[in-house]
Every structure is written in structure tokens, then in C-alpha cells.
Amino acid sequence: MKTLLLCLLIFCVGVISIPLHAEKIELAPFCQALVGQWRGEASRPQGVPKTITIDAICSADRRQLIISVSEHASHHLSETWWFRQADFQVELLYFNGVDDDKRQQFSLYQEGEGFSLLGKGMVKQRPALIQLRFDPRDTGWLWLQNVQYLDHDDDGYQLYRALAFIPAGGVEP
């Protein structure tokens, strides 16, 4: 598992983009796909992977998804990602108990079995395009948090952080 995550971090730092055949969707299919208890690892590029647990709870109407990650990348406190369907956008409220809460609007796309949320916001006090990409794996998901800073002349997204999801009762590949 560590080898897989580290290899992905090394190879994904380059350009990551949404293929032209991605379809804009509402939150319900994304919510259904991620609901459950997970375990795995989280890391930033050149960072030390941290063992994490993840709980993903979907509301009965599938218009809200809460993802709770046991540890933040920079400290030991948990972090919560609350996705809500809001008209034709997905609203995200992110909080970790240390930093100010963050609100963000995203468009949600599905490509095959994977999902990608795209939005514009601030990362490390810099304007950025933000991509939260969920790629299916044999035993779960790989969540890539990508950023493209708008105050820098880059051609694509850079990996900001990766989280590997394995079913809590599953076996590591």
C-alpha cells in the first residue's frame, strides 16, 4: 500500500486533467459510491504517509455527504468534508478544528466509475483552481487533491495531497 501511494505521488505531480468525456452530475451517485467505513493512508508530495481511517455518511435523500478523516495532513486532529447539493453546484464546507472553516463551490463530474469536483478558490492564500478527484481502485478509492495556482504560469494541476481508501474490513493489495 505504501509503495502504491508513493509511486502515485511521484507520477501524479505532473499534469492531471479532466477528459473531454466527463459528464456533469448531481451529488447522489457520488454519495452512494463513497458511503462506508474506510482505512488507508494520506500523504502530500515528499511527505511521510499517515495511517488514517475514514467514515463517509450519506443522507437519506443523497443530497449530503460527510467524509470524516481521522487525521489532517499537518496535525493529529480529524478533518471533516461536508458536501451538499446546492442547485447545480456542490457546496463544500471543510473544517479541521485548527484553521478557519472553508467554504467552496464545485461542479461535480463523473467519468466512468470515477468522480471529480472542480472549483476555484484559495489555497495557501493563493488563487487556485481546485480539483478533488476520486479514482476507483480494485479495493476502494484513491482521492487526489490537486491544485493549479492562478498566479503562476502552469499548464496543469499539481498534486497537493493523496488519500487511499480501502474498505475497513478489506485486505490490502
C-alpha positions as CSV (number, residue, x, y, z in Angstrom):
1,M,0.0,0.0,0.0
2,K,2.8,2.5,0.9
3,T,4.6,1.7,-2.3
4,L,1.4,2.3,-4.3
5,L,0.7,5.6,-2.7
6,L,4.3,6.8,-3.0
7,C,4.5,5.8,-6.7
8,L,1.3,7.6,-7.4
9,L,2.6,10.7,-5.6
10,I,5.7,10.7,-7.7
11,F,3.9,10.2,-11.0
12,C,0.9,12.3,-10.4
13,V,2.7,15.6,-9.5
14,G,2.7,16.4,-13.2
15,V,-0.4,17.4,-15.3
16,I,-3.7,15.9,-14.2
17,S,-6.8,16.9,-16.2
18,I,-10.4,16.0,-16.8
19,P,-11.0,14.1,-20.1
20,L,-13.5,15.6,-22.5
21,H,-16.0,12.8,-22.0
22,A,-16.7,13.6,-18.3
23,E,-20.4,14.2,-17.5
24,K,-21.6,16.8,-15.0
25,I,-23.8,15.2,-12.4
26,E,-25.6,15.8,-9.1
27,L,-24.3,14.5,-5.7
28,A,-26.4,11.3,-5.4
29,P,-24.2,8.8,-7.3
30,F,-21.0,10.2,-5.7
31,C,-22.6,9.9,-2.3
32,Q,-23.7,6.3,-2.9
33,A,-20.3,5.3,-4.2
34,L,-18.3,6.6,-1.2
35,V,-20.6,5.8,1.7
36,G,-19.0,3.4,4.3
37,Q,-16.0,2.9,6.6
38,W,-12.6,3.0,5.1
39,R,-8.9,2.9,6.2
40,G,-5.8,3.8,4.3
41,E,-3.0,6.3,4.1
42,A,-2.7,10.0,3.3
43,S,0.3,11.9,2.2
44,R,1.5,15.1,0.4
45,P,4.3,15.0,-2.2
46,Q,7.6,14.2,-0.5
47,G,5.6,13.8,2.8
48,V,5.5,10.8,5.1
49,P,2.3,8.8,4.7
50,K,0.0,8.8,7.7
51,T,-2.3,5.9,8.5
52,I,-5.9,7.1,8.5
53,T,-9.5,6.0,9.0
54,I,-12.4,7.5,7.0
55,D,-16.1,7.5,7.7
56,A,-18.4,8.6,4.8
57,I,-22.0,9.2,5.7
58,C,-24.7,9.8,3.0
59,S,-28.0,11.4,3.9
60,A,-31.2,9.5,3.1
61,D,-32.0,11.8,0.2
62,R,-28.4,11.5,-1.1
63,R,-28.0,15.3,-1.2
64,Q,-25.4,15.5,1.5
65,L,-22.2,13.5,2.1
66,I,-19.9,13.9,5.1
67,I,-16.4,12.5,4.9
68,S,-14.5,12.4,8.2
69,V,-10.8,11.7,8.0
70,S,-9.1,10.7,11.3
71,E,-6.0,12.9,10.8
72,H,-5.2,16.0,9.0
73,A,-2.0,16.1,6.9
74,S,-0.4,18.6,9.1
75,H,-1.6,17.7,12.6
76,H,-3.3,14.9,14.6
77,L,-6.8,16.3,14.6
78,S,-9.5,15.0,12.4
79,E,-10.9,16.8,9.4
80,T,-14.5,16.9,8.0
81,W,-15.6,17.4,4.4
82,W,-19.3,18.2,4.2
83,F,-20.6,18.1,0.6
84,R,-24.1,19.4,-0.1
85,Q,-26.1,19.6,-3.3
86,A,-27.0,23.3,-3.9
87,D,-28.9,23.9,-7.1
88,F,-26.5,23.0,-10.0
89,Q,-23.4,23.1,-7.8
90,V,-21.9,21.1,-4.9
91,E,-21.1,23.2,-1.8
92,L,-18.3,22.1,0.4
93,L,-17.8,23.1,4.0
94,Y,-14.4,21.9,5.3
95,F,-13.2,22.1,8.9
96,N,-10.4,20.7,10.9
97,G,-10.6,22.3,14.3
98,V,-7.5,24.4,13.8
99,D,-7.8,26.5,10.7
100,D,-10.8,28.7,9.8
101,D,-13.6,26.8,8.2
102,K,-13.5,26.9,4.4
103,R,-16.5,27.1,2.0
104,Q,-16.1,26.2,-1.6
105,Q,-18.4,25.7,-4.7
106,F,-17.7,22.9,-7.1
107,S,-19.0,21.3,-10.2
108,L,-19.2,17.5,-9.9
109,Y,-18.3,15.3,-12.9
110,Q,-18.4,11.6,-13.5
111,E,-16.0,9.8,-15.8
112,G,-16.7,6.1,-16.0
113,E,-16.7,4.9,-12.3
114,G,-14.6,7.9,-11.1
115,F,-15.6,11.4,-9.9
116,S,-14.0,14.8,-10.0
117,L,-15.1,18.1,-8.3
118,L,-13.8,21.2,-9.9
119,G,-13.8,24.7,-8.4
120,K,-12.0,28.0,-7.9
121,G,-10.8,29.2,-4.5
122,M,-7.8,30.0,-2.3
123,V,-5.1,27.5,-1.4
124,K,-2.3,28.7,1.0
125,Q,-3.6,32.3,0.4
126,R,-3.1,32.0,-3.4
127,P,-5.9,32.0,-6.0
128,A,-6.2,28.5,-7.5
129,L,-8.3,26.0,-9.5
130,I,-9.0,23.1,-7.2
131,Q,-9.7,19.5,-8.3
132,L,-10.8,16.8,-5.9
133,R,-10.5,13.6,-7.9
134,F,-11.8,10.2,-6.8
135,D,-10.4,7.4,-8.9
136,P,-11.7,3.8,-8.3
137,R,-9.3,1.1,-7.3
138,D,-9.8,-2.7,-7.1
139,T,-10.4,-2.4,-3.3
140,G,-11.6,1.2,-2.9
141,W,-10.7,4.7,-4.0
142,L,-7.7,7.0,-4.5
143,W,-8.6,10.6,-3.6
144,L,-6.2,13.1,-5.3
145,Q,-6.4,16.7,-4.1
146,N,-4.9,18.7,-7.0
147,V,-4.3,22.5,-7.4
148,Q,-3.4,24.8,-10.2
149,Y,-2.3,28.2,-8.9
150,L,-3.6,31.1,-11.0
151,D,-0.8,33.4,-10.0
152,H,1.8,31.1,-11.7
153,D,2.1,30.1,-15.3
154,D,1.5,26.3,-15.0
155,D,-0.2,24.2,-17.7
156,G,-1.9,21.8,-15.4
157,Y,-2.7,20.6,-11.9
158,Q,-0.1,19.6,-9.3
159,L,-0.8,17.0,-6.6
160,Y,-1.4,18.7,-3.3
161,R,-2.4,15.5,-1.3
162,A,-3.5,11.9,-1.9
163,L,-5.6,9.6,0.3
164,A,-6.0,5.9,-0.4
165,F,-9.4,4.4,0.7
166,I,-9.6,0.6,1.4
167,P,-12.8,-0.9,2.9
168,A,-12.3,-1.1,6.7
169,G,-12.8,-4.9,6.7
170,G,-10.8,-5.3,3.4
171,V,-7.4,-6.7,2.8
172,E,-4.5,-4.5,1.4
173,P,-3.5,-5.3,-2.1
